[in-house]
């Protein structure tokens, strides 16, 4: 589980960088390497992550 800067758990594959941006690791089908997506808002990052995982 990823954590934010205060140590609170924010979800699997999501973390908060020291500059305040949230980062999510997404695996696409057919590609063994992960793709990283970034956003300053946690809720919009979770939405983007759910769309990319389809």
C-alpha positions as CSV (number, residue, x, y, z in Angstrom):
1,X,0.0,0.0,0.0
2,X,1.2,3.5,-0.9
3,X,1.3,6.3,1.6
4,X,1.0,10.0,1.5
5,X,3.5,12.4,3.0
6,X,1.8,12.2,6.5
7,X,2.1,8.4,6.5
8,X,-1.6,7.6,5.8
9,X,-2.3,4.7,3.5
10,X,-3.9,5.9,0.2
11,X,-4.2,2.8,-1.9
12,X,-2.5,0.1,-3.8
13,X,0.0,1.4,-6.5
14,X,-0.5,5.0,-5.5
15,X,2.1,7.2,-3.6
16,X,2.7,10.8,-3.0
17,X,6.0,12.3,-4.0
18,X,7.9,14.9,-2.0
19,X,6.8,17.7,-4.3
20,X,3.2,16.9,-3.5
21,X,2.1,15.2,-6.7
22,X,0.4,11.8,-6.5
23,X,1.8,9.0,-8.6
24,X,0.2,5.8,-9.7
25,X,1.7,2.7,-11.3
26,X,-0.4,1.1,-14.0
27,X,0.3,-2.1,-16.0
28,X,-1.1,-2.2,-19.5
29,X,-2.0,-5.5,-21.1
30,X,0.8,-6.8,-23.4
31,X,3.4,-4.5,-21.9
32,X,5.6,-5.9,-19.1
33,X,6.8,-2.4,-18.1
34,X,4.6,-0.2,-15.9
35,X,3.3,3.2,-16.9
36,X,3.3,6.0,-14.4
37,X,0.5,8.6,-14.2
38,X,0.6,11.8,-12.1
39,X,-1.9,14.3,-10.7
40,X,-2.1,16.8,-8.0
41,X,-5.6,15.6,-6.9
42,X,-5.9,12.1,-5.4
43,X,-9.5,11.6,-6.5
44,X,-8.8,12.5,-10.1
45,X,-5.7,10.2,-10.1
46,X,-7.9,7.3,-8.9
47,X,-10.3,8.0,-11.7
48,X,-7.5,8.1,-14.3
49,X,-6.1,4.9,-12.9
50,X,-9.4,3.1,-13.1
51,X,-9.8,4.2,-16.8
52,X,-6.2,3.1,-17.7
53,X,-6.8,-0.3,-16.2
54,X,-9.6,-1.2,-18.6
